[in-house]
Amino acid sequence: MNILKALHNERKALSKRLSALDSAIHALSGRAIKSERKIEKAVKRTMSAATKAKIAKAAKKRWAAIAR
């Protein structure tokens, strides 16, 4: 079990080093790190009444076919 624990510890250490290297690469290349990106609000999309009616009609048609 000591070998397995040692391998897990080595994996954690390498993961930390890899993360540090990724941060350095992003910093040198001028790209922003994901956590530092600006989050933009999503534009709310609206449907017309006619479109809602078409969707409702299609859903009723599907349910009618299943109910038979």
Backbone as JSON Lines, residues from 0, in Angstrom:
{"i":0,"aa":"M","n":[0.82,-1.2,0.0],"ca":[0.0,0.0,0.0],"c":[0.86,1.26,0.0]}
{"i":1,"aa":"N","n":[2.08,1.17,0.46],"ca":[2.95,2.35,0.48],"c":[3.25,2.84,-0.94]}
{"i":2,"aa":"I","n":[3.38,1.9,-1.86],"ca":[3.65,2.29,-3.24],"c":[2.46,3.05,-3.81]}
{"i":3,"aa":"L","n":[1.26,2.56,-3.53],"ca":[0.06,3.21,-4.02],"c":[-0.08,4.62,-3.45]}
{"i":4,"aa":"K","n":[0.2,4.76,-2.17],"ca":[0.12,6.08,-1.53],"c":[1.18,7.02,-2.12]}
{"i":5,"aa":"A","n":[2.36,6.49,-2.36],"ca":[3.43,7.3,-2.93],"c":[3.06,7.76,-4.35]}
{"i":6,"aa":"L","n":[2.42,6.88,-5.12],"ca":[1.99,7.25,-6.46],"c":[0.91,8.33,-6.43]}
{"i":7,"aa":"H","n":[-0.02,8.22,-5.49],"ca":[-1.05,9.25,-5.35],"c":[-0.42,10.6,-4.97]}
{"i":8,"aa":"N","n":[0.54,10.57,-4.06],"ca":[1.21,11.8,-3.65],"c":[1.97,12.43,-4.82]}
{"i":9,"aa":"E","n":[2.64,11.59,-5.6],"ca":[3.37,12.07,-6.77],"c":[2.4,12.68,-7.8]}
{"i":10,"aa":"R","n":[1.25,12.05,-7.96],"ca":[0.24,12.56,-8.89],"c":[-0.25,13.94,-8.46]}
{"i":11,"aa":"K","n":[-0.49,14.13,-7.16],"ca":[-0.92,15.43,-6.65],"c":[0.15,16.49,-6.89]}
{"i":12,"aa":"A","n":[1.4,16.13,-6.64],"ca":[2.49,17.09,-6.83],"c":[2.62,17.48,-8.29]}
{"i":13,"aa":"L","n":[2.53,16.52,-9.18],"ca":[2.63,16.8,-10.61],"c":[1.44,17.63,-11.09]}
{"i":14,"aa":"S","n":[0.28,17.37,-10.53],"ca":[-0.9,18.15,-10.89],"c":[-0.73,19.62,-10.51]}
{"i":15,"aa":"K","n":[-0.16,19.86,-9.34],"ca":[0.1,21.24,-8.89],"c":[1.12,21.92,-9.8]}
{"i":16,"aa":"R","n":[2.17,21.19,-10.17],"ca":[3.19,21.76,-11.06],"c":[2.6,22.07,-12.43]}
{"i":17,"aa":"L","n":[1.77,21.17,-12.93],"ca":[1.13,21.37,-14.23],"c":[0.23,22.61,-14.2]}
{"i":18,"aa":"S","n":[-0.49,22.77,-13.12],"ca":[-1.36,23.94,-12.98],"c":[-0.53,25.23,-12.97]}
{"i":19,"aa":"A","n":[0.58,25.2,-12.28],"ca":[1.46,26.38,-12.23],"c":[2.03,26.67,-13.61]}
{"i":20,"aa":"L","n":[2.41,25.63,-14.34],"ca":[2.94,25.82,-15.69],"c":[1.87,26.39,-16.62]}
{"i":21,"aa":"D","n":[0.64,25.9,-16.51],"ca":[-0.45,26.42,-17.33],"c":[-0.67,27.91,-17.05]}
{"i":22,"aa":"S","n":[-0.63,28.28,-15.79],"ca":[-0.81,29.69,-15.42],"c":[0.3,30.54,-16.02]}
{"i":23,"aa":"A","n":[1.52,30.04,-15.96],"ca":[2.65,30.79,-16.51],"c":[2.53,30.93,-18.03]}
{"i":24,"aa":"I","n":[2.12,29.89,-18.69],"ca":[1.95,29.93,-20.15],"c":[0.87,30.94,-20.52]}
{"i":25,"aa":"H","n":[-0.24,30.9,-19.81],"ca":[-1.32,31.84,-20.09],"c":[-0.87,33.28,-19.84]}
{"i":26,"aa":"A","n":[-0.11,33.49,-18.79],"ca":[0.35,34.84,-18.48],"c":[1.31,35.36,-19.54]}
{"i":27,"aa":"L","n":[2.21,34.5,-20.01],"ca":[3.18,34.92,-21.01],"c":[2.58,35.07,-22.4]}
{"i":28,"aa":"S","n":[1.55,34.31,-22.67],"ca":[0.94,34.4,-24.0],"c":[-0.09,35.52,-24.09]}
{"i":29,"aa":"G","n":[-0.43,36.12,-22.97],"ca":[-1.35,37.24,-22.97],"c":[-2.81,36.83,-22.92]}
{"i":30,"aa":"R","n":[-3.07,35.56,-22.8],"ca":[-4.46,35.1,-22.71],"c":[-4.9,35.13,-21.25]}
{"i":31,"aa":"A","n":[-6.15,35.46,-21.05],"ca":[-6.69,35.52,-19.7],"c":[-6.98,34.11,-19.19]}
{"i":32,"aa":"I","n":[-6.82,33.93,-17.9],"ca":[-7.18,32.67,-17.27],"c":[-8.69,32.64,-17.12]}
{"i":33,"aa":"K","n":[-9.27,31.48,-17.21],"ca":[-10.73,31.35,-17.2],"c":[-11.37,32.07,-16.02]}
{"i":34,"aa":"S","n":[-10.8,31.97,-14.84],"ca":[-11.42,32.57,-13.67],"c":[-11.38,34.09,-13.71]}
{"i":35,"aa":"E","n":[-10.53,34.67,-14.54],"ca":[-10.41,36.12,-14.62],"c":[-11.23,36.72,-15.77]}
{"i":36,"aa":"R","n":[-11.88,35.89,-16.53],"ca":[-12.65,36.4,-17.66],"c":[-13.87,37.16,-17.18]}
{"i":37,"aa":"K","n":[-14.24,38.15,-17.94],"ca":[-15.41,38.93,-17.63],"c":[-16.65,38.13,-18.02]}
{"i":38,"aa":"I","n":[-17.59,38.06,-17.12],"ca":[-18.81,37.32,-17.39],"c":[-19.86,38.31,-17.89]}
{"i":39,"aa":"E","n":[-20.38,38.04,-19.07],"ca":[-21.37,38.91,-19.66],"c":[-22.76,38.34,-19.42]}
{"i":40,"aa":"K","n":[-23.72,39.24,-19.27],"ca":[-25.09,38.79,-19.1],"c":[-25.62,38.23,-20.41]}
{"i":41,"aa":"A","n":[-26.36,37.15,-20.3],"ca":[-26.97,36.56,-21.49],"c":[-28.18,37.39,-21.9]}
{"i":42,"aa":"V","n":[-28.35,37.52,-23.17],"ca":[-29.49,38.27,-23.69],"c":[-30.71,37.38,-23.59]}
{"i":43,"aa":"K","n":[-31.76,37.91,-22.96],"ca":[-32.99,37.14,-22.8],"c":[-33.72,37.1,-24.14]}
{"i":44,"aa":"R","n":[-34.01,35.9,-24.58],"ca":[-34.71,35.74,-25.84],"c":[-36.2,35.57,-25.57]}
{"i":45,"aa":"T","n":[-37.0,36.19,-26.39],"ca":[-38.44,36.11,-26.22],"c":[-39.07,35.47,-27.45]}
{"i":46,"aa":"M","n":[-40.21,34.85,-27.22],"ca":[-40.94,34.22,-28.33],"c":[-42.24,34.98,-28.54]}
{"i":47,"aa":"S","n":[-42.64,35.06,-29.76],"ca":[-43.91,35.7,-30.07],"c":[-45.05,34.77,-29.66]}
{"i":48,"aa":"A","n":[-46.22,35.33,-29.53],"ca":[-47.4,34.54,-29.16],"c":[-47.68,33.49,-30.23]}
{"i":49,"aa":"A","n":[-47.46,33.85,-31.49],"ca":[-47.71,32.9,-32.59],"c":[-46.76,31.7,-32.5]}
{"i":50,"aa":"T","n":[-45.51,31.96,-32.16],"ca":[-44.54,30.87,-32.04],"c":[-44.9,29.97,-30.87]}
{"i":51,"aa":"K","n":[-45.3,30.57,-29.75],"ca":[-45.73,29.76,-28.59],"c":[-46.93,28.9,-28.95]}
{"i":52,"aa":"A","n":[-47.86,29.44,-29.71],"ca":[-49.04,28.69,-30.13],"c":[-48.65,27.51,-31.03]}
{"i":53,"aa":"K","n":[-47.71,27.73,-31.94],"ca":[-47.24,26.65,-32.82],"c":[-46.61,25.53,-32.01]}
{"i":54,"aa":"I","n":[-45.79,25.89,-31.03],"ca":[-45.13,24.89,-30.19],"c":[-46.17,24.12,-29.38]}
{"i":55,"aa":"A","n":[-47.14,24.81,-28.82],"ca":[-48.19,24.16,-28.03],"c":[-49.0,23.2,-28.9]}
{"i":56,"aa":"K","n":[-49.32,23.63,-30.12],"ca":[-50.09,22.78,-31.04],"c":[-49.31,21.51,-31.38]}
{"i":57,"aa":"A","n":[-48.01,21.67,-31.63],"ca":[-47.18,20.5,-31.96],"c":[-47.07,19.56,-30.77]}
{"i":58,"aa":"A","n":[-46.96,20.11,-29.56],"ca":[-46.87,19.27,-28.36],"c":[-48.17,18.5,-28.15]}
{"i":59,"aa":"K","n":[-49.31,19.17,-28.34],"ca":[-50.6,18.49,-28.2],"c":[-50.74,17.37,-29.22]}
{"i":60,"aa":"K","n":[-50.25,17.62,-30.42],"ca":[-50.31,16.6,-31.48],"c":[-49.48,15.37,-31.09]}
{"i":61,"aa":"R","n":[-48.28,15.63,-30.54],"ca":[-47.42,14.51,-30.1],"c":[-48.07,13.72,-28.98]}
{"i":62,"aa":"W","n":[-48.64,14.41,-28.0],"ca":[-49.28,13.72,-26.88],"c":[-50.52,12.96,-27.34]}
{"i":63,"aa":"A","n":[-51.25,13.5,-28.31],"ca":[-52.43,12.81,-28.82],"c":[-52.02,11.5,-29.49]}
{"i":64,"aa":"A","n":[-50.9,11.52,-30.19],"ca":[-50.42,10.31,-30.85],"c":[-50.0,9.26,-29.83]}
{"i":65,"aa":"I","n":[-49.44,9.7,-28.72],"ca":[-49.0,8.76,-27.69],"c":[-50.2,8.19,-26.93]}
{"i":66,"aa":"A","n":[-51.22,9.01,-26.7],"ca":[-52.39,8.61,-25.91],"c":[-53.25,7.57,-26.61]}
{"i":67,"aa":"R","n":[-53.13,7.46,-27.91],"ca":[-53.98,6.51,-28.66],"c":[-53.67,5.11,-28.34]}
